[in-house]
């Protein structure tokens, strides 16, 4: 049941992204990619704040190791997969929009 709901949500997000990307303005199609990118940054900051502190008997000391940096990069890479997919949809829809606009401009010049 959860898988079906997740796939349904994914389908709705893709449909909304296609709709927003086909609008005349450039910015509506970038709303969802910007939201997912912001969410990935917030997740990365949360991950660093959770893993980079080591509690000692004297207090809290900051500990940022190479393992934590590698883990942060992998979290950011993983969390930006939806951003990449939404940007691909955006650029594909905008390419079709630009092509149609160019054809319309050529037809107007032919008149």
C-alpha angles and dihedrals in degrees: 000000000000091000091054091050091048093050090047091052090048091051091050091050092050091049091049090048091051091048093049092046092054094055118108096248122076098222104059091067091054096056098089096042090050091049093050091046090051090048091052091051091049089049091050092050090049091049092051093046091050098046103032099066122083117195113222129179089253095051140282121323126190113243118184110170133175089257091057092049091050091048090050091052091050091049091050091047092049094045093050095058091093090047090054093048092049091049091051089053090048095051093045092052093044091050090056089046092052091047092051091047091052092050091049090050090050091049091051090051090050090059 
